[in-house]
Amino acid sequence: MAGGFDVAFLDREMCGTEIVSMRFERPDGYSYAPGQWFRLNLETADGLRAETFSHASAPSDPFLQLTTRVTGSPYKRALMALAPGTRVNINGPGGRLALHDEVARVAFLVGGIGITPVRSMLRDAKARGRRFADALLLYGNRDDSCAPFLGELAAMTDIGVRVAVCYETPPPGWLGEAGFITAEMVRRHVDAADGRPFYVTGPPVMVAAMERVLDELGTTDDRRVIERFTPNV
């Protein structure tokens, strides 16, 4: 892993009441691959703490972006208290999650802020002019109050991206998927036996549930790309 970098906090944008996206200055000499993560070091009420975040930005972006759930922990309070221009330290990049150029058909099973590395990969593909034969994003969220980056990702049909949204609690009149992602739901949108890899990103509980879905679909280990998020308090 590379050494530390001092960067300035730029701005934040809320998605609903629980999710925040934050942008930081991208320092000279910092390069990363879409899907990788970085560590952000902050002074908190409990002392210096570091948490790991996937890059939500693409390597072509002039900034670094993270997206996370807001909690009342000392670390998240310190994060939300940052004022534009405040300088913080990051370490990175790290991680081996990658979407290789030879992959033409792919499926992503993602929930909530598990979207961040997927957004980085698809944003990078868009920036580089890459096109997929078929890239299914089955995207689960609690409700329609906040689905990070949904509009941007749904607009990527020109590069072969298909977004199917699933709400645990759907709004009135919703005609899309509802509840939790299941094997039957996946089969409605993709032929699981066509050889494509399945990417699963998110917290351990969500990943474990999706692994059971892949078991039911008969997806072999060599077609599973799994990223378990370390809980950020």
MDAnalysis code that builds the backbone (N, CA, C; Angstrom):
import MDAnalysis as mda
import numpy as np

u = mda.Universe.empty(699, n_residues=233, atom_resindex=np.repeat(np.arange(233), 3), trajectory=True)
u.add_TopologyAttr("name", ["N", "CA", "C"] * 233)
u.add_TopologyAttr("resid", np.arange(1, 234))
u.add_TopologyAttr("resname", ["MET", "ALA", "GLY", "GLY", "PHE", "ASP", "VAL", "ALA", "PHE", "LEU", "ASP", "ARG", "GLU", "MET", "CYS", "GLY", "THR", "GLU", "ILE", "VAL", "SER", "MET", "ARG", "PHE", "GLU", "ARG", "PRO", "ASP", "GLY", "TYR", "SER", "TYR", "ALA", "PRO", "GLY", "GLN", "TRP", "PHE", "ARG", "LEU", "ASN", "LEU", "GLU", "THR", "ALA", "ASP", "GLY", "LEU", "ARG", "ALA", "GLU", "THR", "PHE", "SER", "HIS", "ALA", "SER", "ALA", "PRO", "SER", "ASP", "PRO", "PHE", "LEU", "GLN", "LEU", "THR", "THR", "ARG", "VAL", "THR", "GLY", "SER", "PRO", "TYR", "LYS", "ARG", "ALA", "LEU", "MET", "ALA", "LEU", "ALA", "PRO", "GLY", "THR", "ARG", "VAL", "ASN", "ILE", "ASN", "GLY", "PRO", "GLY", "GLY", "ARG", "LEU", "ALA", "LEU", "HIS", "ASP", "GLU", "VAL", "ALA", "ARG", "VAL", "ALA", "PHE", "LEU", "VAL", "GLY", "GLY", "ILE", "GLY", "ILE", "THR", "PRO", "VAL", "ARG", "SER", "MET", "LEU", "ARG", "ASP", "ALA", "LYS", "ALA", "ARG", "GLY", "ARG", "ARG", "PHE", "ALA", "ASP", "ALA", "LEU", "LEU", "LEU", "TYR", "GLY", "ASN", "ARG", "ASP", "ASP", "SER", "CYS", "ALA", "PRO", "PHE", "LEU", "GLY", "GLU", "LEU", "ALA", "ALA", "MET", "THR", "ASP", "ILE", "GLY", "VAL", "ARG", "VAL", "ALA", "VAL", "CYS", "TYR", "GLU", "THR", "PRO", "PRO", "PRO", "GLY", "TRP", "LEU", "GLY", "GLU", "ALA", "GLY", "PHE", "ILE", "THR", "ALA", "GLU", "MET", "VAL", "ARG", "ARG", "HIS", "VAL", "ASP", "ALA", "ALA", "ASP", "GLY", "ARG", "PRO", "PHE", "TYR", "VAL", "THR", "GLY", "PRO", "PRO", "VAL", "MET", "VAL", "ALA", "ALA", "MET", "GLU", "ARG", "VAL", "LEU", "ASP", "GLU", "LEU", "GLY", "THR", "THR", "ASP", "ASP", "ARG", "ARG", "VAL", "ILE", "GLU", "ARG", "PHE", "THR", "PRO", "ASN", "VAL"])
u.atoms.positions = np.array([
    [0.845, -1.193, 0.000],
    [0.000, 0.000, 0.000],
    [0.877, 1.237, 0.000],
    [0.456, 2.266, -0.640],
    [1.211, 3.508, -0.711],
    [1.192, 4.214, 0.635],
    [2.060, 5.225, 0.816],
    [2.089, 6.006, 2.035],
    [0.902, 6.933, 2.137],
    [0.915, 7.750, 3.210],
    [-0.217, 8.616, 3.444],
    [-0.198, 9.865, 2.582],
    [-1.388, 10.432, 2.399],
    [-1.560, 11.666, 1.632],
    [-2.428, 12.617, 2.450],
    [-2.042, 13.871, 2.512],
    [-2.887, 14.900, 3.111],
    [-3.761, 15.515, 2.031],
    [-5.062, 15.534, 2.262],
    [-6.001, 16.031, 1.262],
    [-6.997, 16.962, 1.929],
    [-7.599, 17.835, 1.135],
    [-8.617, 18.751, 1.642],
    [-10.006, 18.166, 1.411],
    [-10.867, 18.296, 2.406],
    [-12.276, 17.960, 2.240],
    [-12.930, 19.031, 1.376],
    [-13.708, 18.606, 0.368],
    [-14.312, 19.545, -0.576],
    [-15.776, 19.832, -0.269],
    [-16.619, 18.783, -0.291],
    [-18.047, 19.003, -0.073],
    [-18.737, 17.688, 0.212],
    [-19.996, 17.804, 0.620],
    [-20.803, 16.618, 0.906],
    [-22.185, 16.775, 0.294],
    [-22.849, 15.633, 0.055],
    [-24.228, 15.632, -0.446],
    [-24.983, 14.518, 0.251],
    [-26.104, 14.841, 0.836],
    [-26.912, 13.850, 1.536],
    [-27.841, 13.129, 0.565],
    [-28.055, 11.864, 0.830],
    [-29.051, 11.066, 0.122],
    [-30.025, 10.575, 1.177],
    [-31.176, 11.197, 1.249],
    [-32.071, 10.907, 2.355],
    [-31.466, 11.417, 3.643],
    [-31.795, 10.778, 4.748],
    [-31.294, 11.214, 6.056],
    [-30.158, 10.344, 6.569],
    [-29.847, 9.243, 5.887],
    [-28.908, 8.274, 6.443],
    [-27.637, 8.077, 5.622],
    [-27.592, 8.541, 4.387],
    [-26.453, 8.287, 3.513],
    [-25.830, 9.611, 3.095],
    [-24.503, 9.669, 3.147],
    [-23.800, 10.874, 2.719],
    [-22.701, 10.492, 1.739],
    [-22.537, 11.316, 0.694],
    [-21.403, 11.219, -0.217],
    [-20.496, 12.412, 0.047],
    [-19.196, 12.136, 0.141],
    [-18.243, 13.192, 0.456],
    [-17.099, 13.151, -0.541],
    [-16.693, 14.345, -0.979],
    [-15.609, 14.452, -1.948],
    [-14.391, 15.100, -1.298],
    [-13.224, 14.580, -1.666],
    [-11.955, 15.068, -1.153],
    [-11.035, 15.388, -2.332],
    [-10.118, 16.272, -2.082],
    [-9.086, 16.589, -3.060],
    [-8.326, 15.320, -3.434],
    [-8.012, 15.196, -4.709],
    [-7.189, 14.072, -5.147],
    [-5.736, 14.540, -5.222],
    [-4.858, 13.946, -4.419],
    [-3.484, 14.446, -4.373],
    [-2.670, 13.999, -5.578],
    [-1.646, 14.765, -5.879],
    [-0.711, 14.374, -6.933],
    [-0.077, 13.034, -6.572],
    [0.039, 12.170, -7.569],
    [0.692, 10.882, -7.355],
    [-0.213, 9.792, -6.834],
    [-1.491, 10.104, -6.611],
    [-2.415, 9.089, -6.106],
    [-3.159, 8.458, -7.283],
    [-2.938, 7.177, -7.498],
    [-3.629, 6.463, -8.569],
    [-4.252, 5.202, -7.989],
    [-5.367, 4.792, -8.566],
    [-6.068, 3.610, -8.061],
    [-6.867, 2.973, -9.184],
    [-7.273, 1.748, -8.972],
    [-8.121, 1.032, -9.922],
    [-9.556, 1.069, -9.420],
    [-10.543, 1.147, -10.315],
    [-11.941, 1.130, -9.868],
    [-12.237, -0.150, -9.095],
    [-12.894, 0.004, -7.947],
    [-13.172, -1.132, -7.078],
    [-12.266, -1.190, -5.867],
    [-11.173, -0.419, -5.864],
    [-10.289, -0.419, -4.708],
    [-10.822, 0.493, -3.598],
    [-10.153, 0.444, -2.432],
    [-10.572, 1.224, -1.275],
    [-9.417, 2.073, -0.755],
    [-9.749, 2.989, 0.173],
    [-8.741, 3.774, 0.878],
    [-9.148, 3.898, 2.340],
    [-8.190, 4.273, 3.183],
    [-8.466, 4.495, 4.602],
    [-8.395, 5.986, 4.905],
    [-9.379, 6.462, 5.636],
    [-9.458, 7.862, 6.026],
    [-9.206, 7.967, 7.522],
    [-8.180, 8.731, 7.886],
    [-7.794, 8.922, 9.283],
    [-8.398, 10.216, 9.811],
    [-9.085, 10.124, 10.949],
    [-9.733, 11.293, 11.535],
    [-9.473, 11.361, 13.033],
    [-9.327, 12.585, 13.524],
    [-9.305, 12.808, 14.962],
    [-10.744, 12.812, 15.467],
    [-11.032, 11.926, 16.418],
    [-12.380, 11.816, 16.970],
    [-12.335, 12.045, 18.478],
    [-13.503, 12.009, 19.090],
    [-13.575, 12.138, 20.545],
    [-12.871, 10.987, 21.236],
    [-12.660, 9.881, 20.540],
    [-11.959, 8.726, 21.091],
    [-10.514, 8.648, 20.623],
    [-10.015, 9.731, 20.027],
    [-8.648, 9.726, 19.530],
    [-8.598, 9.504, 18.030],
    [-7.397, 9.304, 17.505],
    [-7.218, 9.098, 16.071],
    [-7.785, 7.745, 15.669],
    [-8.661, 7.752, 14.656],
    [-9.274, 6.525, 14.166],
    [-9.192, 6.486, 12.646],
    [-9.138, 5.280, 12.082],
    [-9.127, 5.099, 10.631],
    [-10.237, 4.144, 10.242],
    [-10.956, 4.460, 9.183],
    [-11.976, 3.574, 8.628],
    [-11.707, 3.401, 7.135],
    [-12.174, 2.285, 6.601],
    [-11.940, 1.925, 5.199],
    [-13.186, 2.207, 4.377],
    [-12.998, 2.828, 3.208],
    [-14.103, 3.165, 2.310],
    [-13.727, 2.795, 0.881],
    [-14.657, 2.209, 0.150],
    [-14.447, 2.001, -1.277],
    [-14.473, 3.344, -1.988],
    [-13.669, 3.471, -3.037],
    [-13.777, 4.652, -3.883],
    [-15.136, 4.614, -4.587],
    [-15.923, 5.654, -4.426],
    [-17.146, 5.788, -5.214],
    [-16.868, 6.524, -6.510],
    [-15.747, 7.213, -6.567],
    [-15.332, 7.934, -7.773],
    [-14.616, 6.996, -8.722],
    [-14.409, 7.459, -9.944],
    [-13.664, 6.709, -10.952],
    [-12.255, 7.279, -11.064],
    [-11.290, 6.486, -11.545],
    [-9.924, 6.988, -11.671],
    [-9.793, 8.232, -12.549],
    [-10.740, 8.462, -13.442],
    [-10.690, 9.649, -14.299],
    [-11.187, 10.906, -13.600],
    [-11.812, 10.766, -12.424],
    [-12.335, 11.921, -11.705],
    [-11.196, 12.704, -11.044],
    [-11.309, 14.023, -10.967],
    [-10.262, 14.830, -10.346],
    [-10.371, 14.893, -8.822],
    [-11.283, 14.129, -8.238],
    [-11.508, 14.126, -6.793],
    [-11.623, 12.677, -6.322],
    [-11.580, 12.475, -5.009],
    [-11.851, 11.180, -4.391],
    [-13.196, 11.272, -3.684],
    [-13.996, 10.229, -3.820],
    [-15.343, 10.267, -3.250],
    [-15.611, 8.999, -2.453],
    [-16.272, 9.176, -1.321],
    [-16.760, 8.053, -0.532],
    [-18.246, 8.237, -0.289],
    [-18.936, 7.147, -0.053],
    [-20.354, 7.186, 0.308],
    [-20.546, 6.244, 1.474],
    [-21.207, 6.713, 2.518],
    [-21.318, 5.912, 3.728],
    [-22.623, 6.204, 4.453],
    [-22.959, 5.295, 5.358],
    [-24.157, 5.490, 6.179],
    [-23.793, 6.345, 7.384],
    [-24.658, 7.283, 7.717],
    [-24.446, 8.176, 8.842],
    [-24.933, 7.498, 10.120],
    [-24.061, 7.435, 11.114],
    [-24.437, 6.901, 12.430],
    [-24.032, 7.925, 13.480],
    [-24.285, 7.609, 14.721],
    [-23.936, 8.525, 15.798],
    [-22.616, 8.219, 16.458],
    [-21.773, 7.420, 15.812],
    [-20.497, 7.039, 16.403],
    [-19.549, 8.230, 16.450],
    [-18.539, 8.200, 17.316],
    [-17.552, 9.287, 17.339],
    [-16.891, 9.498, 15.979],
    [-16.605, 8.423, 15.264],
    [-15.963, 8.580, 13.953],
    [-16.898, 9.286, 12.972],
    [-18.144, 8.848, 12.880],
    [-19.063, 9.466, 11.932],
    [-19.408, 10.905, 12.338],
    [-19.423, 11.188, 13.636],
    [-19.638, 12.574, 14.051],
    [-18.482, 13.455, 13.583],
    [-17.261, 12.939, 13.700],
    [-16.094, 13.698, 13.232],
    [-16.134, 13.869, 11.719],
    [-16.574, 12.831, 11.021],
    [-16.676, 12.908, 9.565],
    [-17.670, 13.979, 9.148],
    [-18.836, 13.974, 9.780],
    [-19.878, 14.923, 9.418],
    [-19.544, 16.351, 9.863],
    [-18.611, 16.497, 10.790],
    [-18.234, 17.821, 11.269],
    [-17.183, 18.485, 10.385],
    [-16.621, 17.769, 9.418],
    [-15.589, 18.353, 8.572],
    [-16.141, 19.557, 7.810],
    [-15.387, 20.622, 7.811],
    [-15.748, 21.824, 7.059],
    [-14.939, 21.858, 5.772],
    [-15.507, 22.371, 4.681],
    [-14.746, 22.468, 3.431],
    [-13.396, 23.149, 3.654],
    [-12.367, 22.545, 3.109],
    [-11.022, 23.064, 3.267],
    [-10.230, 22.377, 4.353],
    [-10.919, 21.667, 5.272],
    [-10.220, 20.937, 6.318],
    [-9.333, 19.861, 5.709],
    [-8.116, 19.761, 6.195],
    [-7.181, 18.777, 5.660],
    [-7.196, 17.529, 6.538],
    [-7.231, 16.381, 5.865],
    [-7.243, 15.083, 6.531],
    [-6.215, 14.185, 5.851],
    [-5.967, 13.040, 6.463],
    [-4.972, 12.114, 5.922],
    [-5.642, 10.842, 5.434],
    [-5.219, 10.377, 4.262],
    [-5.706, 9.102, 3.742],
    [-4.522, 8.186, 3.467],
    [-4.784, 6.882, 3.510],
    [-3.824, 5.862, 3.105],
    [-4.470, 4.991, 2.044],
    [-3.708, 4.623, 1.031],
    [-4.253, 3.756, 0.010],
    [-3.503, 3.913, -1.290],
    [-4.039, 3.280, -2.326],
    [-5.247, 2.451, -2.313],
    [-4.941, 1.013, -1.896],
    [-5.990, 0.224, -1.716],
    [-5.842, -1.187, -1.406],
    [-7.001, -1.980, -1.984],
    [-6.875, -3.284, -1.956],
    [-7.941, -4.151, -2.437],
    [-7.720, -4.660, -3.842],
    [-8.339, -5.799, -4.142],
    [-8.153, -6.449, -5.433],
    [-9.452, -6.610, -6.227],
    [-10.530, -6.006, -5.760],
    [-11.785, -6.088, -6.505],
    [-11.615, -5.393, -7.845],
    [-11.913, -6.096, -8.928],
    [-11.702, -5.530, -10.264],
    [-12.707, -6.111, -11.240],
    [-13.033, -5.318, -12.247],
    [-13.882, -5.754, -13.356],
    [-13.002, -5.760, -14.599],
    [-12.572, -6.932, -14.999],
    [-11.578, -7.044, -16.063],
    [-12.181, -6.712, -17.425],
    [-11.346, -6.188, -18.301],
    [-11.814, -5.708, -19.602],
    [-12.380, -6.818, -20.472],
    [-11.965, -8.056, -20.242],
    [-12.461, -9.149, -21.086],
    [-13.873, -9.591, -20.703],
    [-14.410, -9.096, -19.587],
    [-15.765, -9.473, -19.158],
    [-16.785, -8.692, -19.974],
    [-17.579, -9.413, -20.771],
    [-18.593, -8.769, -21.609],
    [-19.984, -8.856, -20.987],
    [-20.232, -9.927, -20.239],
    [-21.512, -10.112, -19.551],
    [-21.236, -10.267, -18.067],
    [-22.010, -9.553, -17.245],
    [-21.754, -9.546, -15.813],
    [-23.056, -9.246, -15.086],
    [-23.137, -9.673, -13.835],
    [-24.285, -9.345, -12.986],
    [-23.766, -8.864, -11.635],
    [-24.374, -7.788, -11.135],
    [-24.038, -7.247, -9.827],
    [-25.247, -7.408, -8.911],
    [-25.044, -8.014, -7.758],
    [-26.085, -8.126, -6.738],
    [-25.655, -7.242, -5.583],
    [-26.315, -6.104, -5.428],
    [-25.806, -5.045, -4.564],
    [-26.940, -4.471, -3.723],
    [-26.611, -4.096, -2.488],
    [-27.581, -3.424, -1.638],
    [-26.977, -2.214, -0.980],
    [-27.725, -1.115, -0.910],
    [-27.313, 0.078, -0.180],
    [-25.972, 0.625, -0.619],
    [-25.096, 0.919, 0.373],
    [-23.811, 1.513, 0.043],
    [-22.835, 0.504, -0.552],
    [-23.255, -0.762, -0.679],
    [-22.461, -1.713, -1.457],
    [-22.336, -1.300, -2.910],
    [-23.100, -0.270, -3.297],
    [-23.047, 0.224, -4.672],
    [-21.745, 0.954, -4.968],
    [-21.014, 1.395, -3.942],
    [-19.891, 2.297, -4.188],
    [-18.812, 1.730, -5.110],
    [-18.270, 0.516, -4.889],
    [-17.254, 0.036, -5.830],
    [-17.829, -0.265, -7.203],
    [-19.104, -0.658, -7.256],
    [-19.747, -0.933, -8.545],
    [-19.907, 0.375, -9.319],
    [-20.304, 1.431, -8.643],
    [-20.408, 2.728, -9.298],
    [-19.045, 3.157, -9.827],
    [-17.990, 2.923, -9.061],
    [-16.637, 3.262, -9.516],
    [-16.289, 2.505, -10.791],
    [-16.611, 1.209, -10.826],
    [-16.278, 0.398, -11.997],
    [-17.092, 0.792, -13.220],
    [-18.393, 1.023, -13.027],
    [-19.232, 1.377, -14.169],
    [-18.986, 2.815, -14.621],
    [-18.699, 3.693, -13.707],
    [-18.352, 5.069, -14.076],
    [-17.048, 5.089, -14.877],
    [-16.111, 4.234, -14.471],
    [-14.854, 4.113, -15.212],
    [-15.100, 3.561, -16.612],
    [-15.967, 2.537, -16.708],
    [-16.282, 1.963, -18.020],
    [-16.886, 3.021, -18.934],
    [-17.801, 3.812, -18.391],
    [-18.428, 4.883, -19.170],
    [-17.390, 5.892, -19.636],
    [-16.484, 6.276, -18.753],
    [-15.473, 7.279, -19.094],
    [-14.526, 6.779, -20.171],
    [-14.271, 5.479, -20.186],
    [-13.328, 4.911, -21.149],
    [-13.991, 4.455, -22.445],
    [-15.301, 4.613, -22.542],
    [-16.004, 4.202, -23.752],
    [-16.202, 2.713, -23.872],
    [-16.148, 2.023, -22.749],
    [-16.342, 0.572, -22.760],
    [-17.826, 0.246, -22.901],
    [-18.137, -0.848, -23.611],
    [-19.518, -1.289, -23.762],
    [-19.634, -2.764, -23.425],
    [-20.690, -3.108, -22.687],
    [-20.944, -4.485, -22.294],
    [-21.982, -5.109, -23.216],
    [-21.857, -6.417, -23.436],
    [-22.941, -7.134, -24.096],
    [-24.178, -7.117, -23.205],
    [-23.961, -7.243, -21.887],
    [-25.053, -7.120, -20.915],
    [-24.447, -7.011, -19.529],
    [-24.789, -5.958, -18.817],
    [-24.352, -5.767, -17.434],
    [-25.589, -5.502, -16.586],
    [-26.031, -6.518, -15.855],
    [-27.209, -6.387, -15.009],
    [-26.807, -5.905, -13.627],
    [-27.464, -4.865, -13.161],
    [-27.309, -4.394, -11.783],
    [-28.635, -4.605, -11.072],
    [-28.686, -5.606, -10.196],
    [-29.862, -5.829, -9.362],
    [-29.589, -5.121, -8.038],
    [-30.279, -4.005, -7.835],
    [-29.918, -3.014, -6.827],
    [-30.994, -2.926, -5.756],
    [-30.687, -3.415, -4.563],
    [-31.645, -3.404, -3.472],
    [-31.447, -2.237, -2.523],
    [-32.557, -1.634, -2.077],
    [-32.527, -0.561, -1.093],
    [-33.737, -0.678, -0.182],
    [-33.664, -0.008, 0.978],
    [-34.762, -0.110, 1.932],
    [-36.054, 0.438, 1.354],
    [-35.975, 1.626, 0.763],
    [-37.150, 2.256, 0.170],
    [-36.670, 3.268, -0.856],
    [-37.597, 4.040, -1.420],
    [-37.220, 4.953, -2.495],
    [-36.743, 6.307, -1.994],
    [-36.550, 6.454, -0.674],
    [-36.068, 7.729, -0.145],
    [-34.595, 7.949, -0.457],
    [-33.864, 6.878, -0.689],
    [-32.438, 7.004, -0.981],
    [-31.918, 5.742, -1.653],
    [-31.516, 5.882, -2.906],
    [-30.841, 4.824, -3.647],
    [-29.624, 5.475, -4.306],
    [-28.482, 5.490, -3.624],
    [-27.334, 6.255, -4.117],
    [-26.973, 5.950, -5.566],
    [-26.800, 7.007, -6.343],
    [-26.329, 6.954, -7.731],
    [-27.296, 6.265, -8.692],
    [-28.536, 6.035, -8.280],
    [-29.471, 5.304, -9.126],
    [-29.675, 5.989, -10.470],
    [-29.912, 7.306, -10.457],
    [-30.154, 8.008, -11.714],
    [-28.986, 7.894, -12.674],
    [-27.788, 8.071, -12.167],
    [-26.597, 7.973, -13.008],
    [-26.444, 6.577, -13.608],
    [-26.629, 5.560, -12.785],
    [-26.437, 4.187, -13.260],
    [-27.542, 3.761, -14.225],
    [-28.781, 4.179, -13.953],
    [-29.892, 3.833, -14.839],
    [-29.736, 4.467, -16.209],
    [-28.966, 5.556, -16.297],
    [-28.762, 6.248, -17.572],
    [-27.643, 5.621, -18.403],
    [-27.042, 4.541, -17.924],
    [-25.923, 3.922, -18.631],
    [-26.358, 2.832, -19.605],
    [-27.587, 2.898, -20.063],
    [-28.062, 1.901, -21.023],
    [-27.236, 1.910, -22.303],
    [-26.640, 3.049, -22.624],
    [-25.858, 3.143, -23.859],
    [-24.588, 2.309, -23.822],
    [-24.146, 1.901, -22.628],
    [-22.968, 1.026, -22.559],
    [-23.352, -0.396, -22.143],
    [-24.653, -0.694, -22.190],
    [-25.103, -2.061, -21.939],
    [-25.456, -2.369, -20.504],
    [-25.679, -1.329, -19.671],
    [-26.038, -1.534, -18.275],
    [-27.561, -1.584, -18.134],
    [-28.069, -2.598, -17.438],
    [-29.494, -2.714, -17.107],
    [-29.643, -2.655, -15.597],
    [-30.479, -1.763, -15.109],
    [-30.697, -1.637, -13.674],
    [-32.089, -2.145, -13.313],
    [-32.137, -3.087, -12.377],
    [-33.403, -3.561, -11.825],
    [-33.394, -3.215, -10.341],
    [-34.316, -2.365, -9.921],
    [-34.358, -1.876, -8.549],
    [-35.284, -2.751, -7.721],
    [-34.857, -3.024, -6.489],
    [-35.669, -3.805, -5.550],
    [-35.760, -3.024, -4.242],
    [-36.975, -2.689, -3.821],
    [-37.178, -1.977, -2.566],
    [-37.750, -2.932, -1.518],
    [-37.158, -2.924, -0.317],
    [-37.718, -3.729, 0.767],
    [-39.138, -3.253, 1.087],
    [-39.292, -1.926, 1.146],
    [-40.613, -1.333, 1.359],
    [-40.914, -0.442, 0.167],
    [-41.610, -0.957, -0.832],
    [-41.831, -0.175, -2.055],
    [-42.856, 0.925, -1.854],
    [-42.777, 1.962, -2.667],
    [-43.769, 3.035, -2.585],
    [-45.107, 2.589, -3.177],
    [-46.174, 3.294, -2.893],
    [-47.474, 2.955, -3.469],
    [-47.407, 2.936, -4.992],
    [-48.005, 1.905, -5.579],
    [-48.051, 1.799, -7.031],
    [-46.790, 1.259, -7.667],
    [-45.812, 0.878, -6.867],
    [-44.548, 0.355, -7.402],
    [-44.778, -0.947, -8.155],
    [-44.241, -1.043, -9.374],
    [-44.433, -2.230, -10.211],
    [-43.155, -3.037, -10.368],
    [-42.067, -2.581, -9.731],
    [-40.797, -3.290, -9.836],
    [-40.654, -4.362, -8.766],
    [-39.414, -4.769, -8.533],
    [-39.145, -5.821, -7.564],
    [-39.318, -5.292, -6.145],
    [-39.738, -6.186, -5.233],
    [-39.976, -5.795, -3.853],
    [-39.519, -6.898, -2.917],
    [-39.155, -6.508, -1.706],
    [-38.693, -7.470, -0.715],
    [-37.174, -7.567, -0.734],
    [-36.682, -8.801, -0.693],
    [-35.240, -9.047, -0.709],
    [-34.861, -9.785, -1.989],
    [-33.627, -9.624, -2.411],
    [-33.149, -10.289, -3.620],
    [-33.136, -11.796, -3.404],
    [-33.753, -12.523, -4.312],
    [-33.836, -13.979, -4.238],
    [-33.340, -14.591, -5.544],
    [-33.136, -15.906, -5.522],
    [-32.718, -16.597, -6.741],
    [-33.785, -16.466, -7.823],
    [-35.052, -16.588, -7.435],
    [-36.136, -16.441, -8.410],
    [-36.114, -15.057, -9.042],
    [-35.839, -14.040, -8.245],
    [-35.760, -12.678, -8.757],
    [-34.622, -12.552, -9.763],
    [-33.473, -13.104, -9.432],
    [-32.334, -13.053, -10.351],
    [-32.690, -13.709, -11.675],
    [-33.357, -14.857, -11.613],
    [-33.722, -15.588, -12.839],
    [-34.681, -14.791, -13.717],
    [-35.455, -13.899, -13.123],
    [-36.362, -13.087, -13.930],
    [-35.605, -12.098, -14.813],
    [-34.368, -11.819, -14.468],
    [-33.629, -10.781, -15.176],
    [-32.431, -11.282, -15.960],
    [-31.965, -12.482, -15.668],
    [-30.749, -12.953, -16.321],
    [-30.720, -14.473, -16.328],
    [-30.076, -15.023, -17.350],
    [-29.827, -16.462, -17.398],
    [-28.579, -16.745, -16.573],
    [-28.769, -17.278, -15.383],
    [-27.637, -17.492, -14.475],
    [-26.670, -18.551, -14.977],
    [-27.063, -19.284, -16.003],
    [-26.201, -20.344, -16.530],
    [-25.439, -19.912, -17.775],
    [-25.430, -18.600, -18.083],
    [-24.769, -18.173, -19.327],
    [-23.276, -17.913, -19.170],
    [-22.733, -18.216, -17.977],
    [-21.290, -18.133, -17.776],
    [-20.784, -16.818, -17.231],
    [-21.653, -15.842, -17.051],
    [-21.204, -14.534, -16.572],
    [-20.781, -14.605, -15.103],
    [-19.851, -13.734, -14.672],
    [-19.530, -13.645, -13.253],
    [-20.589, -12.855, -12.502],
    [-20.721, -13.154, -11.214],
    [-21.618, -12.431, -10.327],
    [-20.779, -11.692, -9.287],
    [-20.976, -10.386, -9.217],
    [-20.284, -9.556, -8.236],
    [-21.238, -9.262, -7.087],
    [-20.761, -9.487, -5.868],
    [-21.546, -9.204, -4.666],
    [-20.705, -8.317, -3.765],
    [-21.231, -7.151, -3.397],
    [-20.522, -6.235, -2.509],
    [-21.463, -5.737, -1.433],
    [-20.949, -5.642, -0.207],
    [-21.769, -5.139, 0.868],
    [-21.326, -5.656, 2.215],
    [-22.095, -5.372, 3.267],
    [-21.762, -5.841, 4.614],
    [-21.908, -7.361, 4.707],
    [-21.268, -7.980, 5.709],
    [-21.251, -9.443, 5.806],
    [-22.616, -10.112, 5.762],
    [-23.618, -9.533, 6.435],
    [-24.948, -10.168, 6.455],
    [-25.544, -10.210, 5.051],
    [-25.437, -9.098, 4.319],
    [-25.974, -9.041, 2.963],
    [-25.212, -9.987, 2.054],
    [-23.884, -10.021, 2.189],
    [-23.076, -10.906, 1.347],
    [-23.431, -12.361, 1.602],
    [-23.602, -12.737, 2.870],
    [-23.965, -14.114, 3.200],
    [-25.295, -14.501, 2.561],
    [-26.260, -13.581, 2.565],
    [-27.557, -13.847, 1.947],
    [-27.406, -14.037, 0.444],
    [-26.579, -13.214, -0.205],
    [-26.381, -13.338, -1.647],
    [-25.598, -14.597, -2.006],
    [-24.725, -15.047, -1.122],
    [-24.025, -16.315, -1.375],
    [-25.004, -17.477, -1.370],
    [-26.002, -17.410, -0.504],
    [-27.032, -18.447, -0.517],
    [-27.841, -18.393, -1.807],
    [-28.098, -17.180, -2.303],
    [-28.777, -17.028, -3.594],
    [-27.939, -17.657, -4.708],
    [-26.643, -17.396, -4.702],
    [-25.768, -17.966, -5.735],
    [-25.697, -19.482, -5.616],
    [-25.743, -19.998, -4.391],
    [-25.793, -21.453, -4.214],
    [-27.033, -22.027, -4.889],
    [-28.172, -21.374, -4.671],
    [-29.427, -21.841, -5.254],
    [-29.400, -21.753, -6.776],
    [-28.688, -20.755, -7.296],
    [-28.583, -20.599, -8.742],
    [-27.589, -21.578, -9.355],
    [-26.799, -22.247, -8.523],
    [-25.792, -23.173, -9.028],
    [-24.562, -22.473, -9.569],
    [-24.297, -21.254, -9.093],
    [-23.148, -20.483, -9.560],
    [-21.871, -21.026, -8.945],
    [-20.917, -21.406, -9.771],
    [-19.675, -21.988, -9.288],
    [-18.773, -20.908, -8.677],
    [-17.829, -21.344, -7.847],
    [-16.964, -20.403, -7.139],
    [-16.164, -19.522, -8.092],
    [-15.791, -20.055, -9.232],
    [-14.973, -19.268, -10.158],
    [-15.769, -18.152, -10.832],
    [-17.090, -18.139, -10.645],
    [-17.914, -17.057, -11.204],
    [-18.441, -16.141, -10.114],
    [-17.844, -16.211, -8.928],
    [-18.248, -15.357, -7.817],
    [-17.115, -14.392, -7.467],
    [-17.439, -13.109, -7.456],
    [-16.484, -12.087, -7.034],
    [-17.116, -11.388, -5.837],
    [-16.535, -11.600, -4.660],
    [-17.161, -11.180, -3.410],
    [-16.309, -10.127, -2.716],
    [-16.951, -9.071, -2.258],
    [-16.292, -8.041, -1.452],
    [-17.119, -7.810, -0.206],
    [-16.582, -8.238, 0.953],
    [-17.262, -8.040, 2.227],
    [-16.785, -6.731, 2.850],
    [-17.700, -5.825, 3.068],
    [-17.340, -4.550, 3.675],
    [-17.066, -4.738, 5.166],
    [-15.974, -4.185, 5.634],
    [-15.747, -4.099, 7.069],
    [-16.688, -3.040, 7.635],
    [-17.469, -3.375, 8.661],
    [-18.416, -2.377, 9.167],
    [-17.715, -1.092, 9.586],
    [-18.196, 0.046, 9.077],
    [-17.706, 1.362, 9.488],
    [-18.697, 1.950, 10.476],
    [-18.277, 2.160, 11.683],
    [-19.203, 2.604, 12.742],
    [-19.411, 4.112, 12.687],
])
